């Protein structure tokens, strides 16, 4: 009885976390059902159902991880053969074998999506590169709304293809290159998990997951800034984790220090939030390494600050007439909250506060409010004249928070819907709570500005349409599978699981979580979560989740089973 009581006492934090996740999911459910936050008795049983589901999810994942990291005493013939082929020991041969498996499994997607998937943002970047009017500029200059480095990469493939007679094939080549680089990053991650002591079963399951999970595969061969960012983020996270495990000794080696610096810079060049992820991680790493290594961490931090806060905006942009990106992306959440405030309580807002909101967002901001995304409110460009009103707007925002905090809370929770809501079998609109893939961008001819870009290939339209419908409407929404494909599971539930397990196992040095934690925090300022754009913010969490789970199973040192295998 005492043992049972102790066991239940240890699970009290899990019960609390389960109730919190259940309550937040119920809030989202009621916003979806009523287009506004309405508290009702139904929330009680909905909260309880989701809480039980989360509790069982954690227990099941614990069992699965324990089994995957357990080394059996005897092996079956098939298992022995697989272990001979895939030992997952760090070597060029094992790296090549894993890469080949991923390439072969992803090849059908690559063929079907010929001549390469292009997103809306990418098309605007290509127009900029060609000096043509687009959503962000009039064509006479480049905008850093989306990183100029990405625009340069995409534009180079476009022109390279055009030089050899087909702009479409040039973009397809770009998709292939992005895919191969991402596969290299994933293969190295799988080998690294084995290196730190994760079980053979775990590494094999990790390889199979990346090979067959359609969302990671299709995203990794898409021409969009987030896919370009992904491999550098994976490598940065791996080096960071190893630096923490070795208390910084790894960074003494010139090749690893150089790799750490280069991946840090490339993260910032390919995605705006990459800069902040690197800087925050460097601050955390500073306190996790020995005093001798801290100078190197400070060096990386200083270089990143100098490049992205001084060199790029103060020197490079003016010289090449590049316009800095607008502030509306960083202000997506407060702007959304102000829009709902005006929509619901316009008469309660002072004339002075209302005027400054209108100056930044327009007189029709209340009519443009959509609870599931802020794009309609914030727009896609920023008028630099609005900078003079930001101080006044901050005061107006605070006034709104003080007078109607419930309105601000509703706007925020609704905006982060997919990170909290769990798809229900009875909700016909729950498809936006599960992961989705976008493949229709392979029809280059259907793009609004295809003629201007010299694109003319339609690709395999029928096959692509069928592929996207099969994955999004049938596989992702199927009972039980919809939970495995839930955006909330991958963004929030697995994250909470990892933190809970670190606390339960009393792990003292959890600094290795920093890339994962910081990426998670940036999810909560997303301008949209349920749209297809929300997938771009989610995928980094999916990609490095196996690395975090691997660390849970392996700890900070290689386990005894791995050591024994290495001795043999």
Rosetta blueprint (number, residue, H / E / L):
1 X L
2 X H
3 X H
4 X H
5 X H
6 X H
7 X H
8 X H
9 X H
10 X H
11 X L
12 X H
13 X H
14 X H
15 X H
16 X H
17 X H
18 X H
19 X H
20 X H
21 X H
22 X H
23 X H
24 X H
25 X H
26 X H
27 X H
28 X H
29 X H
30 X H
31 X H
32 X H
33 X H
34 X H
35 X L
36 X L
37 X L
38 X L
39 X L
40 X L
41 X L
42 X H
43 X H
44 X H
45 X H
46 X H
47 X H
48 X H
49 X H
50 X H
51 X H
52 X H
53 X H
54 X H
55 X H
56 X H
57 X H
58 X H
59 X H
60 X H
61 X H
62 X H
63 X H
64 X H
65 X H
66 X H
67 X H
68 X H
69 X L
70 X L
71 X L
72 X L
73 X L
74 X L
75 X L
76 X L
77 X H
78 X H
79 X H
80 X H
81 X H
82 X H
83 X H
84 X H
85 X H
86 X L
87 X L
88 X L
89 X L
90 X L
91 X L
92 X H
93 X H
94 X H
95 X H
96 X H
97 X H
98 X H
99 X H
100 X H
101 X H
102 X H
103 X H
104 X H
105 X H
106 X H
107 X H
108 X H
109 X H
110 X H
111 X H
112 X H
113 X L
114 X L
115 X L
116 X L
117 X E
118 X E
119 X L
120 X H
121 X H
122 X H
123 X H
124 X H
125 X H
126 X H
127 X H
128 X H
129 X H
130 X L
131 X L
132 X L
133 X L
134 X L
135 X L
136 X L
137 X L
138 X L
139 X L
140 X L
141 X L
142 X E
143 X E
144 X L
145 X L
146 X L
147 X L
148 X H
149 X H
150 X H
151 X H
152 X H
153 X H
154 X H
155 X H
156 X H
157 X H
158 X H
159 X H
160 X H
161 X H
162 X H
163 X H
164 X L
165 X L
166 X L
167 X H
168 X H
169 X H
170 X H
171 X H
172 X H
173 X H
174 X H
175 X H
176 X H
177 X H
178 X H
179 X H
180 X H
181 X H
182 X H
183 X H
184 X H
185 X H
186 X H
187 X H
188 X H
189 X H
190 X H
191 X H
192 X H
193 X H
194 X H
195 X H
196 X L
197 X L
198 X L
199 X L
200 X H
201 X H
202 X H
203 X H
204 X H
205 X H
206 X H
207 X H
208 X H
209 X H
210 X H
211 X H
212 X H
213 X L
214 X H
215 X H
216 X H
217 X H
218 X H
219 X H
220 X L
221 X L
222 X E
223 X E
224 X L
225 X H
226 X H
227 X H
228 X H
229 X H
230 X H
231 X H
232 X H
233 X H
234 X H
235 X H
236 X H
237 X H
238 X H
239 X H
240 X H
241 X H
242 X H
243 X H
244 X H
245 X H
246 X L
247 X L
248 X L
249 X H
250 X H
251 X H
252 X H
253 X L
254 X H
255 X H
256 X H
257 X H
258 X H
259 X H
260 X H
261 X H
262 X H
263 X H
264 X H
265 X H
266 X H
267 X H
268 X H
269 X H
270 X H
271 X L
272 X H
273 X H
274 X H
275 X H
276 X H
277 X H
278 X H
279 X H
280 X H
281 X H
282 X H
283 X H
284 X H
285 X H
286 X H
287 X L
288 X L
289 X L
290 X L
291 X L
292 X L
293 X L
294 X H
295 X H
296 X H
297 X H
298 X H
299 X H
300 X H
301 X H
302 X H
303 X H
304 X H
305 X H
306 X H
307 X H
308 X H
309 X H
310 X H
311 X H
312 X H
313 X H
314 X H
315 X H
316 X H
317 X H
318 X H
319 X H
320 X L
321 X L
322 X E
323 X E
324 X L
325 X L
326 X L
327 X L
328 X L
329 X L
330 X L
331 X L
332 X H
333 X H
334 X H
335 X H
336 X H
337 X H
338 X H
339 X H
340 X H
341 X H
342 X H
343 X H
344 X H
345 X H
346 X H
347 X H
348 X H
349 X L
350 X L
351 X H
352 X H
353 X H
354 X H
355 X H
356 X H
357 X H
358 X H
359 X H
360 X H
361 X H
362 X L
363 X L
364 X L
365 X H
366 X H
367 X H
368 X H
369 X L
370 X E
371 X L
372 X L
373 X E
374 X L
375 X H
376 X H
377 X H
378 X H
379 X L
380 X L
381 X L
382 X L
383 X L
384 X H
385 X H
386 X H
387 X H
388 X H
389 X H
390 X H
391 X H
392 X H
393 X H
394 X H
395 X H
396 X H
397 X H
398 X H
399 X H
400 X H
401 X H
402 X H
403 X H
404 X L
405 X H
406 X H
407 X H
408 X H
409 X H
410 X H
411 X H
412 X H
413 X H
414 X H
415 X H
416 X L
417 X H
418 X H
419 X H
420 X L
421 X L
422 X L
423 X L
424 X L
425 X L
426 X L
427 X L
428 X L
429 X L
430 X H
431 X H
432 X H
433 X H
434 X E
435 X L
436 X L
437 X L
438 X L
439 X L
440 X H
441 X H
442 X H
443 X L
444 X H
445 X H
446 X H
447 X L
448 X L
449 X L
450 X H
451 X H
452 X H
453 X H
454 X L
455 X L
456 X L
457 X L
458 X L
459 X L
460 X L
461 X H
462 X H
463 X H
464 X H
465 X H
466 X H
467 X H
468 X H
469 X H
470 X H
471 X H
472 X H
473 X H
474 X H
475 X H
476 X L
477 X L
478 X L
479 X L
480 X L
481 X H
482 X H
483 X H
484 X H
485 X L
486 X E
487 X H
488 X H
489 X H
490 X H
491 X H
492 X H
493 X H
494 X H
495 X H
496 X H
497 X H
498 X H
499 X H
500 X H
501 X H
502 X H
503 X H
504 X H
505 X L
506 X L
507 X L
508 X L
509 X L
510 X L
511 X H
512 X H
513 X H
514 X H
515 X H
516 X H
517 X H
518 X H
519 X H
520 X H
521 X H
522 X H
523 X H
524 X L
525 X L
526 X L
527 X L
528 X E
529 X L
530 X L
531 X L
532 X L
533 X L
534 X H
535 X H
536 X H
537 X H
538 X H
539 X H
540 X H
541 X H
542 X H
543 X H
544 X H
545 X H
546 X H
547 X H
548 X H
549 X H
550 X H
551 X H
552 X H
553 X H
554 X H
555 X L
556 X L
557 X L
558 X L
559 X L
560 X H
561 X H
562 X H
563 X H
564 X H
565 X H
566 X H
567 X H
568 X L
